[in-house]
Amino acid sequence: DGGGHSEGIHRLREADMKIIDACVGLGPWGWRNPISPYKTEEILDIMDYCGIASAVAFCNLTHASGSDANASVLRFINGNPRFMPSFVLVPEPYDGQPGPKEYAASMRQAGVRVAWLRPAWHEYGSVATWLVGDLLAMCTAHRLPLFLPVEGISPNDIHQVCRDFPDLRLVLANIGYRSDAWLYPLLRQHRELRICLGHTYCTTLAPDRFVRHFGPDRMIFGSGLPHFSPGGLVAMVMYSTIGEDAKQKILAGNIERLMSEVRL
C-alpha cells in the first residue's frame, strides 16, 4: 500500500541523505496525460513522498519563447524556498528578443544558478557554434552549469561544443541507457563534461560503473518529474555499492557546489 511504499523509501535513506532533484518541470505540458501531475503542489507531494528536499525547476511550456518560459517558472514557484529556478536559453532570431546580456541580467535578478539550452524547441535542434556560441560563451564566463538534453544531438556535436568551450560546465541530460559507448569516451576527453543521472539512464549498475571510471563528482541526480517518478532513481543510487560520501555528492553535493560557484 502507499504507506508501506513510503516507509520503504525512507528506509533507503537511513543515512539521512539530502536529495536535490536537478531536473524538475513545473506547469502544464502539451501532451500531458490527464492523470499526470503538473501543479506545483502535486510536485511537492511527490517530492515529500520520495524524500526530496528541494528541486531545480524549469518550465514545462516547451513551445514558449525563452522569456515567456522563464517568467512562467518564476510564477509557478511563487517564492517557494524548496524550488530553485532554472532558466531556458533559446537562440532567438528576431530583434528585440533576449540575447546573452539580457539572459544574464534576468538570471542575476531572479537568483538563477542553473540554465538549460533548448535548441530542440526549434526544429533544427542544433548546437552549432554559429547559432548558440554566444549563449555558450555567456555560460562559460559566468561559470553557469548548462544542462543540455541530448535528443537529436549527435555525440560529435557535443564533442565540438566541449572543444570550442573547454571550461563550459556542460551537463548532459536525457541520456539513453545504451549511451556508454560514446558517452565514456567523451567524458574522458572533456574534464568539465558531466551527466544528469536521470530517468532514461536508470540502469542497475549506472552509478557503480560510472564512479569506478570517473569518480562521483561528475554525476548529478535529476528525476525528470513530472514526466517520470523519482522513486526508482532514488532507490538505484541508495542501493548502489558506492560509498556514502559518493552517494551524497550525486544526490545533492555536486549540484550544490556548481551553483555555489556561479558568478553572475
KAMONOR-V919173 format. One record per residue. N is the residue number from 1. RES is the residue in three letters. PSI is psi in degrees with one decimal (NA if undefined). Layout:
N_RES_PSI ; N_RES_PSI
This chain:
1_ASP_177.2 ; 2_GLY_-39.3 ; 3_GLY_-40.2 ; 4_GLY_-40.3 ; 5_HIS_-44.3 ; 6_SER_-41.6 ; 7_GLU_-38.5 ; 8_GLY_-41.8 ; 9_ILE_-43.7 ; 10_HIS_-27.1 ; 11_ARG_-31.7 ; 12_LEU_-23.0 ; 13_ARG_39.0 ; 14_GLU_-29.5 ; 15_ALA_1.6 ; 16_ASP_50.0 ; 17_MET_145.6 ; 18_LYS_135.0 ; 19_ILE_125.5 ; 20_ILE_122.8 ; 21_ASP_113.8 ; 22_ALA_1.9 ; 23_CYS_84.6 ; 24_VAL_131.1 ; 25_GLY_142.2 ; 26_LEU_150.2 ; 27_GLY_171.5 ; 28_PRO_153.2 ; 29_TRP_143.8 ; 30_GLY_-40.6 ; 31_TRP_28.8 ; 32_ARG_133.1 ; 33_ASN_136.0 ; 34_PRO_-25.5 ; 35_ILE_-3.9 ; 36_SER_148.0 ; 37_PRO_152.6 ; 38_TYR_-20.5 ; 39_LYS_150.5 ; 40_THR_-41.8 ; 41_GLU_-30.7 ; 42_GLU_-40.6 ; 43_ILE_-40.1 ; 44_LEU_-39.7 ; 45_ASP_-42.5 ; 46_ILE_-40.5 ; 47_MET_-44.2 ; 48_ASP_-43.1 ; 49_TYR_-34.7 ; 50_CYS_5.8 ; 51_GLY_28.7 ; 52_ILE_121.0 ; 53_ALA_-42.9 ; 54_SER_170.8 ; 55_ALA_148.0 ; 56_VAL_116.4 ; 57_ALA_141.3 ; 58_PHE_175.1 ; 59_CYS_134.4 ; 60_ASN_-6.6 ; 61_LEU_84.7 ; 62_THR_-13.8 ; 63_HIS_9.1 ; 64_ALA_162.1 ; 65_SER_164.3 ; 66_GLY_-46.5 ; 67_SER_-39.5 ; 68_ASP_-42.9 ; 69_ALA_-40.4 ; 70_ASN_-37.1 ; 71_ALA_-35.8 ; 72_SER_-41.7 ; 73_VAL_-35.4 ; 74_LEU_-37.0 ; 75_ARG_-41.4 ; 76_PHE_-38.3 ; 77_ILE_-42.7 ; 78_ASN_41.9 ; 79_GLY_3.1 ; 80_ASN_121.8 ; 81_PRO_-11.0 ; 82_ARG_-7.6 ; 83_PHE_133.1 ; 84_MET_122.2 ; 85_PRO_143.6 ; 86_SER_142.4 ; 87_PHE_149.9 ; 88_VAL_139.9 ; 89_LEU_121.7 ; 90_VAL_129.1 ; 91_PRO_119.1 ; 92_GLU_133.2 ; 93_PRO_-14.2 ; 94_TYR_151.1 ; 95_ASP_143.0 ; 96_GLY_-9.3 ; 97_GLN_160.1 ; 98_PRO_139.3 ; 99_GLY_-168.7 ; 100_PRO_-43.3 ; 101_LYS_-40.9 ; 102_GLU_-40.7 ; 103_TYR_-45.9 ; 104_ALA_-42.2 ; 105_ALA_-42.5 ; 106_SER_-34.8 ; 107_MET_-39.9 ; 108_ARG_-44.2 ; 109_GLN_-36.6 ; 110_ALA_-1.8 ; 111_GLY_29.8 ; 112_VAL_137.0 ; 113_ARG_7.9 ; 114_VAL_141.4 ; 115_ALA_157.0 ; 116_TRP_133.8 ; 117_LEU_123.1 ; 118_ARG_60.5 ; 119_PRO_-25.6 ; 120_ALA_-10.0 ; 121_TRP_-27.1 ; 122_HIS_162.7 ; 123_GLU_-15.3 ; 124_TYR_-36.5 ; 125_GLY_36.6 ; 126_SER_146.8 ; 127_VAL_27.9 ; 128_ALA_142.7 ; 129_THR_-37.2 ; 130_TRP_-20.2 ; 131_LEU_-44.1 ; 132_VAL_10.0 ; 133_GLY_-36.1 ; 134_ASP_-34.7 ; 135_LEU_-40.7 ; 136_LEU_-39.2 ; 137_ALA_-39.5 ; 138_MET_-44.7 ; 139_CYS_-39.2 ; 140_THR_-45.9 ; 141_ALA_-34.5 ; 142_HIS_8.2 ; 143_ARG_39.5 ; 144_LEU_120.2 ; 145_PRO_129.2 ; 146_LEU_115.6 ; 147_PHE_135.9 ; 148_LEU_111.3 ; 149_PRO_131.7 ; 150_VAL_-3.6 ; 151_GLU_129.2 ; 152_GLY_3.5 ; 153_ILE_128.6 ; 154_SER_151.7 ; 155_PRO_-34.9 ; 156_ASN_-37.0 ; 157_ASP_-40.6 ; 158_ILE_-43.3 ; 159_HIS_-41.7 ; 160_GLN_-40.3 ; 161_VAL_-45.7 ; 162_CYS_-33.0 ; 163_ARG_-40.6 ; 164_ASP_-30.6 ; 165_PHE_73.9 ; 166_PRO_-20.4 ; 167_ASP_2.4 ; 168_LEU_129.9 ; 169_ARG_82.3 ; 170_LEU_131.0 ; 171_VAL_115.9 ; 172_LEU_130.1 ; 173_ALA_162.0 ; 174_ASN_37.6 ; 175_ILE_138.5 ; 176_GLY_154.6 ; 177_TYR_-8.8 ; 178_ARG_25.2 ; 179_SER_-2.1 ; 180_ASP_-27.8 ; 181_ALA_-35.5 ; 182_TRP_-24.4 ; 183_LEU_-46.7 ; 184_TYR_-43.9 ; 185_PRO_-37.1 ; 186_LEU_-44.9 ; 187_LEU_-35.3 ; 188_ARG_-31.8 ; 189_GLN_-21.0 ; 190_HIS_108.2 ; 191_ARG_-27.3 ; 192_GLU_3.2 ; 193_LEU_134.3 ; 194_ARG_169.8 ; 195_ILE_153.4 ; 196_CYS_116.0 ; 197_LEU_95.8 ; 198_GLY_-168.3 ; 199_HIS_-36.5 ; 200_THR_-7.9 ; 201_TYR_28.8 ; 202_CYS_88.5 ; 203_THR_156.6 ; 204_THR_-41.3 ; 205_LEU_6.0 ; 206_ALA_-53.9 ; 207_PRO_-41.1 ; 208_ASP_-48.3 ; 209_ARG_-43.5 ; 210_PHE_-48.2 ; 211_VAL_-35.3 ; 212_ARG_-35.1 ; 213_HIS_-39.6 ; 214_PHE_-2.1 ; 215_GLY_176.2 ; 216_PRO_-6.2 ; 217_ASP_-10.9 ; 218_ARG_17.4 ; 219_MET_131.6 ; 220_ILE_133.5 ; 221_PHE_129.7 ; 222_GLY_117.7 ; 223_SER_-31.3 ; 224_GLY_16.3 ; 225_LEU_144.4 ; 226_PRO_3.4 ; 227_HIS_-25.9 ; 228_PHE_148.7 ; 229_SER_139.3 ; 230_PRO_-9.6 ; 231_GLY_-48.8 ; 232_GLY_-35.1 ; 233_LEU_-41.6 ; 234_VAL_-46.2 ; 235_ALA_-40.1 ; 236_MET_-43.0 ; 237_VAL_-45.7 ; 238_MET_-30.5 ; 239_TYR_-2.7 ; 240_SER_164.8 ; 241_THR_5.0 ; 242_ILE_161.9 ; 243_GLY_166.0 ; 244_GLU_-38.1 ; 245_ASP_-39.8 ; 246_ALA_-41.5 ; 247_LYS_-43.2 ; 248_GLN_-34.6 ; 249_LYS_-45.9 ; 250_ILE_-42.9 ; 251_LEU_-25.4 ; 252_ALA_-40.0 ; 253_GLY_-38.8 ; 254_ASN_-44.5 ; 255_ILE_-34.9 ; 256_GLU_-44.5 ; 257_ARG_-44.5 ; 258_LEU_-44.4 ; 259_MET_-34.5 ; 260_SER_-19.7 ; 261_GLU_3.3 ; 262_VAL_141.0 ; 263_ARG_85.0 ; 264_LEU_NA
